[in-house]
Each structure stands twice: as structure tokens, then as C-alpha cells.
Amino acid sequence: MQDLDRKGVMDERQKTKLVEFVGDKKKDYYFKKWQKDNSFNWAAFFLTLLWLGYRKMYKPIFLVLAAFLFIDIFFVVAGIEGTVINRSLGAGLSGWLGVGGNLLYKKHAQKQISIIDQRSLSDKERIHEIHKRGGTSKLGVLLAFLLVVVYIGLALVIYSF
């Protein structure tokens, strides 16, 4: 989905959809951040996977935890002490989300809106669906937290061998 015209100005309809997706509370924050090439998101930096859950970005949570689990299995099979590497990967993830979290969220919003736009919906239904898929989720935070707990449990089992 193209959200900017040739002059770099956001189309009013696309902006309306992004506002519905992000929500009124944080729309100014994100639109300001999205105007810059580089911007830092402190919440994404410190809360990492919980921030992803809060912003309903579940796929990256699963991918990160699956990657971490795969790395843990590899370390055990290869006989590598992975504590320092795991901590470095965690710090790298925090840094990457801090620096790239706003852009990741924008791409997520655009993708979700594009998927909704492809469906045969009335304007009212479309806005409702965008609002439902966007915004924030306390349940998403809980899901992310529970997935981290499951990962830690699996990692403890893996490292006990």
C-alpha cells in the first residue's frame, strides 16, 4: 500500500485509516515519528516482546521466541556455553526494536489496512475492522508474557540435558 503521494504527503484517506488503526491517543506520537527516517521508541526498547504484544504484533513475537529456542537447542547440541551470546541477542533485540520499532509498527499497520482494503466491506465496516485490528491490547501483553514464560520453561528443560 502506498501511503505517500509523489510529494511525500500522506493521502487523506490513508491517514484516516492509520489514525483508526493507531488510535486517537497515540496518533500524534506515531505520525510525528513516521515523518523521520530514524526515530527511537523507548517503550519498544525496554519492553521488547511486551511492546509487540501491546501493539498486536504477534507474528514477530512468535518468530523471535522460535529463533531463540532454535539457538538454545543448537547451543546444547553443539556443546556451546550460550549465556553471553543469549544476553547479547536480547540486547540486540532491544536495540533493534528501539531503533526500528516505529517503522515496524508502521509497516504492520499498513499491511493490516491493505488486507482489510482487499475485502468487500462497506466504509463503516472497513473502519470498524481497522479499529479492531489496530490500537493496543492488554491481552496482547498477557499473551506475550505467557509466551516468554513458556519459552523460559522450555529453555530450562533444554539446558537441563
QUITATA-V261316 format. One line per field, one symbol per residue. psi: psi as a letter, one per 30 degrees, with the letter a starting at -180 (. if undefined). burial: I if it has 9 or more other ideal C-beta (glycine too) atoms within 8 Angstrom, else O. A space follows every 50 residues. Layout:
psi=???
burial=???
//
This chain:
psi=kkfkafggkkkeeeeeeeeeeeleegeeeeeeeffleklkjeeeeefcee eeeeghieeeeeeeeeeeeeeeeeeeefgkjgeeeeeeeeeeeeeeeeeg eeeeeeeeeeeeeeeeffljlleeeeeeeeeefaaljeeeeeeeeeeeee eeeeeeeeff.
burial=OOIOOOOOOIIOOIIOIIIIIIIOOOIOOIIOIIOOOOOOIOIIIOIIII IIIIIIIIOIIIOIIOOIIOIIIIIIOOOOOIOOIIOOIIOOIIIOIIOO IIOIIIOIIIIIIIOIOOOOOOOOOIIOIIIOIIIOIOOIIIIIIOIIOO IOOIIOOIOOO
//
